[in-house]
Amino acid sequence: MHTFVFIYHDYHISMTAAAVSEPKPKKPNWLRVKLPIGEEYKHVRNLVDTHKLHTICESGNCPNMGECWGEGTATFMILGNICTRSCAFCAVATGRPEAVDWDEPQRVAEAIHLMKVKHAVITSVDRDELKDGGSTIWYNTIKAVKALNPGTTLETLIPDFKAQRHNIQPIIEAAPEVVSHNIETVERLTRQVRIQAKYGQSMETLAILKEGGMRTKSGIMLGLGETREEVIRTMEDLRGQSVDVITIGQYLQPTQKHLGVQRFVHPDEFAEFREIGYGLGFDYVESGPLVRSSYHSEKHVIPGWGVGKWKAEKNTML
């Protein structure tokens, strides 16, 4: 099964977050990644170059690009390349976005059709200057993708839309298989990490999606100064909103202008959070140093797959 996500826009570096002066912790061996190789990687590379698609995989320096592209997986973004928010962890440019491109939904659908993908992930910048927050383009994109690619499953990684129900409802009505909105960090660090976002607002967005019958997903980064107890509390809060899927990964500083890494979390701790997550009732827990929101996303659409695998592992150990 191939997963593709695309970006039609360049991905620039934000200069908004203050540089951290403390000595940086040394990157451990478990964060080393393999160089991209293999025929499937070359195939995706050629498609991206030929059709002039800009992937978030490249521009965001994703550590999984070699693995994902080697498996026929890539990732993309709609609604422009300029965000109205200035999160201190994110490499997307902040400023005044360009006008909405109303032809974009059809181009996204055609790109997915061209690449013959079975599962796609779509994300976007925040467009707080728009009355609808961009939800009309979101709706049109989902509907266009499904019309042209009826056999393709779809995950949408959406902004919080300020938890405005009337702007979230179009996403629900378009009915992607999974709707994801990342909480990103624990409540105490939200103002520092996400700046304009609110922890409770994101939880409300996830609650509205669940009320609408969506399979929901969220993600959190570790290594920003959170405690173990805060991570567990965040997981409990997400389960309190009946979130189905959670991804937990290591924060990596994009540039010297962004928040610094406070510590590199050991793989054993990620394994512990995976156990805790399944114990809390998540249907799928993706937890590891290199985990990103779209990592293994083609499996996240399948109810029972993750927890079933976890239970089988437990039975094997008995």
C-alpha positions in Angstrom: 0.0 0.0 0.0 1.4 3.4 -1.1 0.9 6.6 0.9 1.5 9.9 -0.8 1.0 13.5 0.5 2.0 16.4 -1.5 2.8 20.2 -1.3 2.3 22.6 -4.2 4.1 25.4 -2.4 7.6 26.1 -1.2 8.3 25.6 2.5 10.3 28.5 4.0 12.1 28.9 7.3 10.4 31.0 10.0 12.7 33.4 11.9 10.2 34.0 14.8 11.4 31.9 17.7 14.3 33.0 19.9 17.5 31.1 19.8 18.5 29.1 22.9 21.8 29.9 24.4 22.3 26.8 26.6 24.7 24.1 25.3 22.7 21.7 23.0 22.4 18.1 24.1 24.3 15.7 21.7 22.1 13.9 19.2 22.1 10.2 20.2 22.8 7.2 17.9 19.1 6.2 17.8 18.3 9.3 15.9 20.5 8.4 13.0 18.6 7.7 9.8 19.4 5.7 6.7 20.3 7.4 3.4 17.5 7.2 0.9 18.1 4.4 -1.6 16.1 1.8 -3.6 14.0 1.6 -6.8 10.8 2.8 -5.1 12.6 5.8 -3.7 13.9 6.7 -7.2 10.4 6.3 -8.6 8.9 8.8 -6.1 11.9 11.1 -6.6 11.4 11.1 -10.4 7.6 11.7 -10.0 8.2 14.6 -7.7 10.8 16.2 -9.9 8.9 15.6 -13.2 5.7 17.1 -12.0 7.4 19.9 -10.0 5.7 18.8 -6.7 7.3 20.3 -3.5 7.0 17.8 -0.7 7.0 18.6 3.0 9.2 15.6 3.4 12.1 17.5 1.7 11.4 21.0 2.8 10.8 20.0 6.4 13.9 17.8 6.5 11.8 14.9 7.8 14.0 12.1 9.3 11.8 9.4 7.7 12.1 10.6 4.1 14.4 7.8 3.1 12.2 5.1 4.7 8.9 6.5 3.6 10.0 7.3 0.0 11.6 3.9 -0.2 8.1 2.4 0.6 6.4 4.7 -1.9 5.3 7.3 0.7 5.5 11.0 0.5 3.6 14.0 2.2 1.8 17.6 1.0 0.1 20.8 2.0 -2.8 23.1 0.8 -3.8 26.7 1.3 -0.4 28.2 0.6 3.1 28.2 2.2 2.6 31.2 4.6 1.0 30.6 8.0 -0.8 33.3 10.1 0.6 31.8 13.2 4.2 31.7 14.5 4.7 28.4 16.4 8.2 28.3 17.9 8.8 24.7 16.7 7.7 25.0 13.1 9.7 25.8 10.0 6.8 27.3 8.0 7.0 31.0 7.2 4.7 33.4 9.1 3.2 36.4 7.5 0.4 37.5 5.2 -0.7 34.6 3.0 -1.5 34.9 -0.7 -5.0 34.8 -2.0 -6.8 31.5 -1.9 -6.3 29.4 -5.1 -9.7 27.9 -5.9 -8.2 25.6 -8.5 -6.0 23.8 -5.9 -8.5 21.1 -4.9 -8.7 19.7 -8.4 -4.9 19.8 -8.8 -4.5 17.9 -5.6 -7.0 15.3 -6.7 -5.3 14.9 -10.1 -1.9 14.5 -8.5 -3.2 11.7 -6.3 -4.8 10.1 -9.3 -1.6 10.4 -11.3 0.4 8.7 -8.7 -2.2 5.9 -8.2 -2.0 6.1 -4.4 -4.1 4.0 -2.1 -3.9 6.4 0.9 -3.2 10.1 1.0 -2.6 12.7 3.8 -3.3 16.3 3.4 -2.4 19.2 5.7 -2.4 23.0 5.6 -1.2 26.2 7.2 -3.4 28.2 9.5 -5.4 30.8 7.7 -6.8 32.8 10.5 -7.4 35.8 8.2 -10.1 34.0 6.3 -13.6 34.1 7.7 -14.0 30.3 7.2 -10.4 29.6 8.3 -9.9 27.8 4.9 -12.6 25.2 5.6 -14.2 25.7 2.2 -11.0 24.8 0.4 -10.6 21.9 2.7 -14.1 20.7 1.9 -13.6 21.1 -1.8 -10.2 19.3 -1.7 -11.6 16.3 0.2 -14.6 16.0 -2.2 -12.4 16.4 -5.3 -9.9 13.8 -4.1 -12.7 11.3 -3.3 -14.5 11.9 -6.6 -11.5 11.3 -8.7 -10.0 8.6 -6.4 -12.8 6.6 -5.0 -10.5 3.8 -3.8 -8.1 6.1 -2.0 -8.4 6.5 1.8 -7.7 9.9 3.2 -6.3 11.5 6.4 -6.7 15.2 6.9 -4.3 16.9 9.3 -6.3 20.1 10.1 -5.7 23.4 12.0 -7.9 24.0 15.1 -10.2 26.5 13.2 -10.4 28.2 16.6 -12.8 25.4 17.6 -15.5 27.1 15.6 -18.1 24.4 15.0 -19.4 26.0 11.8 -15.9 25.9 10.2 -15.2 22.3 11.4 -18.5 21.0 10.2 -17.5 21.1 6.5 -14.6 18.7 7.3 -17.1 16.3 9.0 -19.5 16.5 6.0 -16.7 15.7 3.5 -16.0 12.6 5.6 -12.3 11.7 5.3 -11.4 8.4 6.9 -9.3 10.1 9.6 -9.2 13.7 10.9 -6.1 14.6 12.7 -5.3 17.7 14.8 -2.1 17.8 16.8 -2.0 19.0 20.4 1.8 19.1 19.9 2.9 19.6 23.6 1.6 19.5 27.1 -0.7 22.2 28.5 2.0 24.0 30.5 4.2 24.5 27.5 1.5 25.3 25.0 1.9 29.1 25.1 5.7 28.8 24.7 5.6 26.2 21.9 2.4 27.1 20.0 2.1 30.7 20.9 -1.3 31.7 19.4 -2.9 28.3 20.0 -4.8 27.2 23.1 -4.6 23.7 24.7 -8.3 23.7 25.5 -9.3 25.0 22.1 -7.5 22.1 20.4 -9.2 19.6 22.8 -12.5 21.2 21.8 -11.8 20.9 18.1 -11.1 17.2 18.7 -14.3 16.9 20.7 -16.4 18.4 17.9 -14.8 16.1 15.3 -15.7 13.1 17.5 -19.2 14.3 18.0 -19.5 14.4 14.2 -18.5 10.7 14.0 -15.0 11.1 12.8 -12.1 8.7 13.5 -9.8 11.2 15.3 -6.0 11.4 15.7 -3.5 13.7 17.5 0.2 14.0 18.1 2.6 15.2 20.7 6.4 16.0 20.5 8.7 15.1 23.4 12.0 16.8 24.4 10.7 20.3 25.0 10.9 20.3 28.8 7.7 18.3 29.6 7.6 15.9 32.5 6.6 12.2 32.3 3.5 13.0 34.4 2.5 15.9 32.0 2.8 13.6 29.0 0.5 11.0 30.6 -1.9 13.7 31.6 -2.0 14.9 28.0 -2.7 11.4 26.8 -5.5 11.1 29.4 -7.0 14.4 28.1 -6.9 13.2 24.5 -8.6 9.9 25.6 -11.1 12.1 27.4 -12.1 13.4 24.0 -12.2 9.8 22.7 -9.3 10.3 20.3 -8.6 7.1 18.5 -5.0 7.4 17.3 -2.0 9.1 19.0 1.5 9.7 17.6 4.4 10.5 20.0 7.8 11.5 18.6 11.0 13.4 19.4 11.1 17.1 18.8 14.0 18.1 16.5 15.0 21.8 16.3 14.6 22.9 12.6 17.0 25.9 12.9 18.9 27.9 15.5 16.0 30.4 15.5 13.6 27.8 16.8 13.1 26.3 20.3 16.0 24.2 21.4 15.8 20.5 22.3 15.9 20.2 26.1 16.7 16.5 26.0 16.6 13.4 23.7 14.1 10.9 25.0 15.3 7.3 25.1 13.5 4.7 22.9 12.6 2.8 26.1 10.6 5.8 27.3 8.7 5.9 24.0 8.0 2.2 24.4 6.7 2.9 27.9 4.3 5.6 26.6 3.1 3.1 23.9 2.1 0.7 26.7 0.5 3.4 28.7 -1.4 4.6 25.6 -2.9 1.2 24.8 -3.7 0.9 28.5 -5.7 4.1 28.3 -7.7 2.8 25.5 -6.2 4.3 22.3 -6.9 2.2 19.2 -3.5 2.9 17.7 -0.4 4.3 19.4 2.6 5.2 17.3 5.5 6.0 19.7 9.2 6.3 18.9 12.0 8.9 18.4 11.5 9.3 14.7 7.7 9.1 14.7 6.0 12.0 12.9 2.3 12.6 12.4 2.0 11.0 9.0 4.4 8.1 9.8 2.6 4.7 9.0 -0.6 6.8 8.5 -2.0 4.2 6.0 -2.4 1.8 9.0 -4.1 4.5 11.2 -7.3 4.3 9.1 -7.9 0.6 10.1 -9.9 0.3 13.3 -8.5 -2.3 15.6 -5.2 -2.8 13.7 -2.9 -1.2 16.2 -4.5 -2.4 19.4 -4.8 -5.9 17.9 -1.1 -6.0 17.1 -0.3 -4.9 20.6 -2.5 -7.6 22.2 -0.9 -10.2 20.0 2.5 -9.0 21.1 1.4 -9.3 24.8 0.1 -12.8 24.2 3.4 -13.9 22.6 5.2 -12.8 25.7 3.1 -14.9 28.0 
